[in-house]
């Protein structure tokens, strides 16, 4: 998911940081409420 650009790291320069966390990256493609499932079926 990181490689696909769907997640981003809390500490991007230190991948093995003890407090490393991930969050979903906001995407303008899905800002209108579309889901991945709807996108795949289009």
SVG drawing of the C-alpha trace seen along z (x, -y; Angstrom):
<svg xmlns="http://www.w3.org/2000/svg" viewBox="-20 -16 35 20">
<polyline fill="none" stroke="black" stroke-width="0.4" points="0.0,0.0 2.9,-2.3 4.3,-1.6 0.8,-2.3 0.7,-5.6 -2.3,-4.7 -0.5,-5.0 1.9,-7.5 4.4,-7.2 4.4,-9.4 8.2,-9.5 8.9,-9.1 12.7,-9.6 13.0,-7.0 11.1,-3.8 12.2,-1.9 11.3,-4.7 9.9,-3.1 6.8,-5.3 6.3,-4.7 2.6,-4.9 0.8,-4.9 -2.3,-6.7 -4.4,-6.6 -3.3,-9.2 -6.2,-11.5 -6.9,-11.3 -8.8,-13.8 -10.1,-10.8 -12.2,-9.6 -13.1,-12.9 -16.6,-12.7 -17.4,-9.5 -16.5,-7.1 -15.0,-3.8 -12.4,-1.6 -15.0,1.0 -17.0,-1.5 -13.9,-2.6 -13.0,1.0 -16.5,1.7 -16.7,-1.4"/>
</svg>
